[in-house]
Amino acid sequence: MNAFIEELKWRGLFADMMPGTEEQLNKETTTAYIGFDPTADSLHIGSLIQIKILAHFQQHGHKPIALVGGATGMIGDPSGKSSERNLLDEATLNHYVDCLKNQLSKFLKFDGNEDNSAELVNNYDWMKEISFLQFAKEVGKHITVNYMMAKDSVKKRFSGEEGVEGMSFTEFTYQLLQGYDFLHLYKEKNVKLQMGGSDQWGNITTGTELIRRKVQGEAFALTVPLITKSDGSKFGKSEAGENVWLDAKKTSPYKFYQFWLNATDEDSERFIKFYTFLDKETIEKLIAEHAEAKHERKLQKKLAEEVTVWVHGRDEYEKAVRASEIVFSKGMDLMTSQIFEEIFDGIPNIEIHKSEIIGIPIIDLLSEKTGFLKSKSEAQRELKGNAISVNKEKVNETFSIAEKDLIDGKFFLLQKGKKNYFIVKAI
């Protein structure tokens, strides 16, 4: 078995491949690409698997290309969608493209003179010169409507399933555009393989078919599974339903670290194979050690360490650990304002004049003054349930903030339950 394919399989990251793919990888150093559509100014953890596949591909001696979809991003991929996405204006799209380029450049080895140095491309660079008539003539005539209609991403939108809309011509053409990307890269950069999530199989094989029909070439497809949690729910969002972003300004390293640390035992066994570069022997040893003492949460801690260091670096990981140690202990009285600001960077916060804080009833503070809780009734309910803490100490309905509660006279930490935090800054 090819070493790259073997690694994907033991990690649980293999879904399907076209016949001949493995033989191609064994035959020669192969160039492959994965596309990333710029739908925001940052990638989120849903993209980490695709990034990691490219990194593994490079580690096994092959050449990875990351494609940012400056052109396809204008349309929107219908795969896995039940309705059409709002189109972006060009300025916003260009900003998103630049942001994604900067992020992707952190995860692959672009430097050096090696044959397998990574490359970054933008499909707008070759799409912008093509007229509609030229595209219809050179691409459209090679792929039949019947072939396009047979794709799952298209059939689901036309099957009349509940909550599923039809599909515009714009979205219908997406697979042709993605297919043309593959054809262009095949001709210009000798790209023989496209990889992606299993929902991309139809789009990818349109590309292999276009290459076969237009230039009588042979190209290949490989897909990885779509990641879900062990309970079957969608992976990639925090408990609050928010995307977990790779940009530290959108999801702080502390929150990012906590996301992985809070994985269930079952999920952490899978995720440590998916999202780290630890070898098989190390992972199997960790799983065995975890099974003997689950309360120590060795798997979750190692998973959170490896992924946080990979995405944010060792320094940010260590800050996140320090924050966690303080947050989950009662050492707030040892805190200085400098440490507080450093380790709690990214946690929701508000600035309020000190005169509006000192002596204010906790119910008003939690709701109207800070917006930490939605209403006074919610504040009363949580206080009665003994769920509210100030600086890690439980409080009741009679509590109000005093000067002594402000860390260095500047901050205090509100908390609901175990995981919801909010910082109030006194000005």
C-alpha positions as CSV (number, residue, x, y, z in Angstrom):
1,M,0.0,0.0,0.0
2,N,1.2,3.5,-0.7
3,A,2.5,5.2,2.5
4,F,0.3,8.3,2.1
5,I,-2.9,6.2,1.6
6,E,-1.9,3.9,4.5
7,E,-1.5,6.9,6.8
8,L,-4.9,8.3,5.8
9,K,-6.5,4.9,6.5
10,W,-5.1,4.3,9.9
11,R,-6.0,7.8,10.9
12,G,-9.6,7.3,9.7
13,L,-9.1,10.0,7.0
14,F,-9.8,8.0,3.9
15,A,-13.2,7.9,2.2
16,D,-12.7,7.0,-1.5
17,M,-10.4,7.3,-4.5
18,M,-10.5,6.7,-8.2
19,P,-8.9,3.5,-9.6
20,G,-5.3,4.1,-10.4
21,T,-4.7,6.8,-7.7
22,E,-2.5,4.6,-5.6
23,E,-0.5,3.4,-8.6
24,Q,0.0,7.1,-9.6
25,L,1.4,8.0,-6.1
26,N,3.7,5.0,-6.2
27,K,5.0,5.8,-9.6
28,E,6.3,9.3,-9.2
29,T,6.2,12.5,-7.1
30,T,2.7,13.7,-7.7
31,T,1.2,17.2,-7.5
32,A,-2.2,17.5,-6.0
33,Y,-4.5,20.4,-4.9
34,I,-7.3,21.2,-2.6
35,G,-9.6,24.2,-3.0
36,F,-10.6,26.6,-0.3
37,D,-13.5,29.0,-1.1
38,P,-13.2,32.4,0.6
39,T,-16.5,32.7,2.4
40,A,-15.1,34.7,5.3
41,D,-11.9,36.5,6.3
42,S,-10.6,33.4,8.1
43,L,-10.7,29.7,7.8
44,H,-12.3,27.8,10.6
45,I,-11.6,24.3,12.1
46,G,-13.8,22.7,9.4
47,S,-10.9,23.5,7.0
48,L,-8.2,21.9,9.3
49,I,-8.6,18.4,7.8
50,Q,-8.1,19.7,4.3
51,I,-5.0,21.6,5.4
52,K,-3.7,18.6,7.2
53,I,-4.2,16.3,4.2
54,L,-2.0,18.7,2.1
55,A,0.6,18.7,4.9
56,H,0.6,14.9,5.1
57,F,0.8,14.7,1.3
58,Q,3.9,17.0,1.4
59,Q,5.5,15.0,4.3
60,H,5.3,11.9,2.1
61,G,7.3,13.6,-0.6
62,H,4.6,14.9,-2.9
63,K,3.8,18.4,-4.0
64,P,0.7,20.2,-2.5
65,I,-1.1,23.1,-4.0
66,A,-3.6,25.1,-2.0
67,L,-6.1,26.8,-4.3
68,V,-8.0,29.9,-3.0
69,G,-11.2,30.3,-5.0
70,G,-11.3,33.9,-5.9
71,A,-13.4,33.0,-8.9
72,T,-15.5,30.1,-7.6
73,G,-16.1,32.0,-4.4
74,M,-18.2,34.5,-6.4
75,I,-20.7,31.7,-7.1
76,G,-20.8,29.4,-4.1
77,D,-20.5,25.6,-4.0
78,P,-23.9,23.9,-3.8
79,S,-22.5,20.7,-2.3
80,G,-24.1,20.0,1.1
81,K,-26.3,23.2,0.9
82,S,-30.0,23.4,0.9
83,S,-30.2,27.0,-0.3
84,E,-28.3,29.4,-2.4
85,R,-25.6,31.4,-0.7
86,N,-25.5,35.2,-0.8
87,L,-23.0,36.5,-3.3
88,L,-20.1,38.7,-2.1
89,D,-19.0,42.0,-3.6
90,E,-15.6,42.0,-5.3
91,A,-13.9,44.1,-2.7
92,T,-15.0,41.9,0.2
93,L,-14.1,38.8,-1.8
94,N,-10.6,40.1,-2.5
95,H,-10.1,40.8,1.2
96,Y,-11.2,37.3,2.1
97,V,-8.8,35.8,-0.5
98,D,-5.8,37.8,0.9
99,C,-6.7,36.7,4.5
100,L,-6.9,33.0,3.4
101,K,-3.6,33.2,1.6
102,N,-1.9,34.5,4.7
103,Q,-3.4,31.7,6.8
104,L,-2.6,28.9,4.5
105,S,1.0,30.0,4.1
106,K,1.5,29.1,7.8
107,F,0.7,25.4,7.5
108,L,2.7,24.2,4.5
109,K,6.3,24.4,3.5
110,F,6.5,27.0,0.7
111,D,10.2,27.8,1.0
112,G,13.2,26.0,-0.4
113,N,14.1,24.5,-3.8
114,E,12.7,21.1,-3.1
115,D,10.6,19.6,-5.9
116,N,7.7,19.3,-3.5
117,S,7.6,22.8,-2.1
118,A,4.0,24.0,-1.7
119,E,2.3,26.5,-3.9
120,L,-0.6,28.8,-3.5
121,V,-2.8,29.8,-6.4
122,N,-6.0,31.8,-7.0
123,N,-8.4,30.6,-9.7
124,Y,-9.4,34.2,-10.4
125,D,-6.0,34.6,-12.1
126,W,-7.0,32.4,-15.0
127,M,-10.8,32.7,-14.9
128,K,-10.8,36.5,-15.3
129,E,-9.6,36.4,-18.9
130,I,-12.2,33.9,-20.1
131,S,-15.4,35.1,-21.7
132,F,-18.7,33.3,-21.3
133,L,-18.8,32.3,-25.0
134,Q,-15.2,31.0,-24.8
135,F,-16.1,29.0,-21.6
136,A,-19.2,27.6,-23.2
137,K,-17.3,26.5,-26.3
138,E,-14.1,25.1,-24.7
139,V,-15.6,23.6,-21.5
140,G,-19.4,23.4,-21.7
141,K,-19.6,21.2,-24.8
142,H,-17.4,18.5,-23.3
143,I,-19.7,17.8,-20.3
144,T,-23.4,16.9,-20.9
145,V,-26.3,18.2,-18.8
146,N,-27.2,14.6,-18.1
147,Y,-23.8,14.0,-16.6
148,M,-24.1,17.2,-14.4
149,M,-27.6,16.3,-13.3
150,A,-26.5,12.9,-12.1
151,K,-24.3,14.4,-9.3
152,D,-25.6,14.1,-5.8
153,S,-25.1,17.8,-5.0
154,V,-27.4,18.6,-7.9
155,K,-30.0,15.8,-7.5
156,K,-30.6,16.6,-3.9
157,R,-31.5,20.2,-4.8
158,F,-34.0,19.0,-7.5
159,S,-35.5,16.1,-5.6
160,G,-38.1,18.1,-3.8
161,E,-36.8,17.2,-0.3
162,E,-38.4,19.2,2.5
163,G,-36.5,22.5,3.1
164,V,-34.5,22.1,-0.1
165,E,-34.7,24.8,-2.8
166,G,-34.0,24.5,-6.4
167,M,-30.7,25.6,-7.9
168,S,-29.9,28.6,-10.0
169,F,-27.9,28.3,-13.3
170,T,-25.1,30.1,-11.4
171,E,-24.7,27.4,-8.9
172,F,-25.3,24.7,-11.5
173,T,-22.2,25.8,-13.3
174,Y,-20.0,25.5,-10.2
175,Q,-18.9,22.0,-11.0
176,L,-17.8,23.1,-14.5
177,L,-15.8,25.9,-13.0
178,Q,-14.2,23.6,-10.5
179,G,-13.6,21.1,-13.3
180,Y,-11.9,23.8,-15.3
181,D,-9.6,24.6,-12.4
182,F,-8.4,21.0,-12.5
183,L,-8.0,21.1,-16.3
184,H,-6.0,24.3,-16.0
185,L,-3.7,23.0,-13.2
186,Y,-3.3,19.7,-15.1
187,K,-2.0,21.5,-18.2
188,E,0.0,24.3,-16.5
189,K,1.3,22.6,-13.3
190,N,1.1,18.9,-14.1
191,V,-1.5,18.4,-11.3
192,K,-2.7,14.8,-11.5
193,L,-4.8,14.6,-8.3
194,Q,-7.5,16.6,-6.6
195,M,-8.4,15.9,-3.0
196,G,-11.2,17.1,-0.8
197,G,-14.1,16.2,1.5
198,S,-16.4,13.3,0.5
199,D,-19.1,15.9,-0.5
200,Q,-16.7,17.1,-3.2
201,W,-16.6,13.7,-5.1
202,G,-19.0,14.9,-7.8
203,N,-17.1,18.2,-8.4
204,I,-13.7,16.5,-8.4
205,T,-14.7,13.7,-10.8
206,T,-16.2,16.3,-13.2
207,G,-12.7,17.6,-13.4
208,T,-11.2,14.2,-14.1
209,E,-13.8,13.7,-16.8
210,L,-13.2,17.1,-18.4
211,I,-9.4,16.3,-18.5
212,R,-10.2,12.9,-20.1
213,R,-12.6,14.3,-22.7
214,K,-10.7,17.5,-23.7
215,V,-7.1,16.5,-23.6
216,Q,-7.3,12.7,-23.3
217,G,-5.4,13.0,-20.0
218,E,-5.6,10.8,-16.9
219,A,-6.2,12.4,-13.6
220,F,-7.4,11.1,-10.2
221,A,-9.6,11.9,-7.2
222,L,-9.2,11.2,-3.5
223,T,-11.7,12.2,-0.7
224,V,-11.7,12.2,3.0
225,P,-14.7,11.7,5.3
226,L,-16.8,14.6,6.6
227,I,-16.0,14.9,10.3
228,T,-18.9,14.6,12.8
229,K,-18.9,14.2,16.5
230,S,-19.5,10.8,18.0
231,D,-23.1,11.6,18.6
232,G,-23.5,12.3,14.9
233,S,-23.8,16.1,15.2
234,K,-21.9,18.4,13.0
235,F,-18.3,19.2,14.0
236,G,-16.7,22.6,14.0
237,K,-18.8,24.8,16.3
238,S,-18.4,25.6,20.0
239,E,-21.1,24.7,22.5
240,A,-22.6,28.2,22.0
241,G,-23.0,27.4,18.3
242,E,-20.2,29.7,17.2
243,N,-17.6,28.9,14.5
244,V,-14.2,28.1,15.9
245,W,-11.9,30.2,13.7
246,L,-8.2,29.9,13.0
247,D,-7.8,33.6,13.3
248,A,-6.8,34.5,16.9
249,K,-8.8,37.8,16.6
250,K,-12.0,35.8,15.9
251,T,-11.5,32.9,18.2
252,S,-8.9,33.5,21.0
253,P,-6.2,30.9,21.5
254,Y,-7.7,30.4,25.0
255,K,-11.1,29.5,23.5
256,F,-9.5,27.5,20.8
257,Y,-7.6,25.5,23.4
258,Q,-10.7,25.0,25.5
259,F,-12.7,23.7,22.5
260,W,-10.3,20.7,22.0
261,L,-9.8,20.2,25.8
262,N,-13.6,19.8,26.1
263,A,-13.8,16.9,23.6
264,T,-15.5,13.8,24.9
265,D,-13.4,10.7,25.5
266,E,-14.8,9.0,22.4
267,D,-14.2,12.1,20.2
268,S,-10.7,12.7,21.5
269,E,-9.7,9.1,20.5
270,R,-10.7,10.0,16.9
271,F,-9.7,13.6,16.9
272,I,-6.1,12.9,18.1
273,K,-5.7,10.8,14.9
274,F,-7.4,13.3,12.7
275,Y,-5.9,16.6,13.9
276,T,-2.4,15.9,15.2
277,F,0.8,14.7,13.5
278,L,1.6,12.2,16.3
279,D,2.7,8.8,15.0
280,K,0.6,5.7,15.4
281,E,2.7,4.2,18.2
282,T,2.5,7.4,20.3
283,I,-1.3,7.7,19.8
284,E,-2.0,4.1,20.7
285,K,0.1,4.5,23.9
286,L,-1.9,7.7,24.8
287,I,-5.2,5.9,24.2
288,A,-4.2,3.0,26.4
289,E,-3.0,5.4,29.2
290,H,-6.2,7.4,28.9
291,A,-8.3,4.2,29.3
292,E,-6.6,3.4,32.6
293,A,-7.1,6.9,34.1
294,K,-9.8,8.8,32.2
295,H,-10.1,11.3,35.0
296,E,-6.7,12.6,34.1
297,R,-7.9,13.5,30.6
298,K,-4.5,12.8,29.0
299,L,-6.0,12.5,25.5
300,Q,-7.8,15.7,25.6
301,K,-4.8,17.6,27.1
302,K,-2.5,16.2,24.4
303,L,-5.0,16.9,21.6
304,A,-5.5,20.5,22.8
305,E,-1.7,21.0,23.0
306,E,-0.9,19.6,19.6
307,V,-3.6,21.5,17.7
308,T,-3.2,24.8,19.5
309,V,0.6,24.8,19.0
310,W,0.1,23.9,15.3
311,V,-2.4,26.7,14.7
312,H,-1.3,29.4,17.2
313,G,2.3,28.5,18.3
314,R,3.8,27.4,21.6
315,D,3.7,30.8,23.3
316,E,-0.1,31.1,22.8
317,Y,-0.6,27.5,23.9
318,E,1.2,28.2,27.2
319,K,-0.8,31.3,27.8
320,A,-4.0,29.3,27.3
321,V,-2.8,26.7,29.8
322,R,-2.1,29.4,32.3
323,A,-5.5,30.9,31.8
324,S,-7.1,27.5,32.3
325,E,-5.2,26.8,35.5
326,I,-6.4,30.1,37.0
327,V,-9.9,29.8,35.6
328,F,-10.4,26.4,37.0
329,S,-8.9,27.1,40.4
330,K,-9.4,29.8,42.9
331,G,-6.2,31.7,42.5
332,M,-7.7,35.0,41.4
333,D,-6.3,36.9,44.4
334,L,-2.8,36.2,43.0
335,M,-3.6,37.8,39.7
336,T,-2.2,41.0,38.5
337,S,-3.9,43.2,35.8
338,Q,-1.1,42.5,33.4
339,I,-1.5,38.7,33.7
340,F,-5.2,39.0,33.6
341,E,-5.3,41.0,30.3
342,E,-2.7,38.6,28.8
343,I,-4.4,35.3,29.6
344,F,-8.0,36.4,29.2
345,D,-7.5,38.0,25.9
346,G,-10.4,37.1,23.6
347,I,-13.0,36.4,26.4
348,P,-16.1,38.5,25.9
349,N,-15.8,41.8,27.9
350,I,-17.3,45.2,28.4
351,E,-15.9,48.5,29.7
352,I,-18.1,50.3,32.3
353,H,-17.4,53.4,34.4
354,K,-16.4,52.4,37.9
355,S,-19.2,54.5,39.4
356,E,-21.7,52.2,37.6
357,I,-20.2,49.1,39.1
358,I,-19.5,49.6,42.7
359,G,-22.5,48.8,44.9
360,I,-24.8,47.9,42.0
361,P,-27.0,44.8,42.8
362,I,-25.6,41.7,41.1
363,I,-28.9,41.1,39.2
364,D,-28.7,44.5,37.5
365,L,-25.0,44.0,36.9
366,L,-25.5,40.6,35.2
367,S,-28.2,41.8,32.9
368,E,-28.8,45.5,32.2
369,K,-25.3,46.8,33.0
370,T,-23.2,44.1,31.2
371,G,-25.5,42.1,29.0
372,F,-23.7,38.9,30.2
373,L,-27.2,37.5,30.8
374,K,-30.2,38.3,28.7
375,S,-32.6,39.5,31.4
376,K,-33.1,40.1,35.1
377,S,-35.3,37.0,35.3
378,E,-32.4,34.9,33.8
379,A,-30.1,36.5,36.3
380,Q,-32.4,35.6,39.2
381,R,-32.8,32.1,38.0
382,E,-29.1,31.5,37.7
383,L,-28.3,33.0,41.0
384,K,-31.0,30.9,42.8
385,G,-29.4,27.9,41.1
386,N,-26.0,28.8,42.5
387,A,-24.6,29.1,39.0
388,I,-23.0,32.5,39.2
389,S,-19.5,33.3,40.4
390,V,-17.5,36.5,40.7
391,N,-13.7,36.0,40.6
392,K,-14.3,32.3,41.0
393,E,-16.4,32.7,44.2
394,K,-20.1,31.8,44.2
395,V,-22.4,34.7,44.9
396,N,-26.1,35.1,45.7
397,E,-28.8,37.7,45.0
398,T,-27.7,40.0,47.9
399,F,-24.2,40.4,46.4
400,S,-22.8,43.7,45.0
401,I,-19.4,44.5,43.7
402,A,-17.1,46.3,46.1
403,E,-13.8,48.1,45.4
404,K,-11.9,45.1,46.9
405,D,-13.4,42.8,44.2
406,L,-11.6,44.6,41.4
407,I,-8.3,43.0,40.4
408,D,-5.7,45.8,40.5
409,G,-8.7,48.1,40.7
410,K,-9.5,47.4,37.1
411,F,-11.2,44.0,36.4
412,F,-13.5,41.3,37.7
413,L,-14.5,38.0,36.2
414,L,-18.1,36.9,35.9
415,Q,-18.9,33.3,35.4
416,K,-22.0,31.2,34.7
417,G,-21.6,27.4,35.2
418,K,-18.2,25.9,34.4
419,K,-17.5,27.3,30.9
420,N,-19.1,30.7,30.4
421,Y,-17.0,33.7,31.2
422,F,-17.3,37.5,30.9
423,I,-14.9,40.2,31.9
424,V,-15.9,43.6,33.3
425,K,-13.3,46.4,32.9
426,A,-13.7,49.4,35.2
427,I,-12.8,52.7,33.6
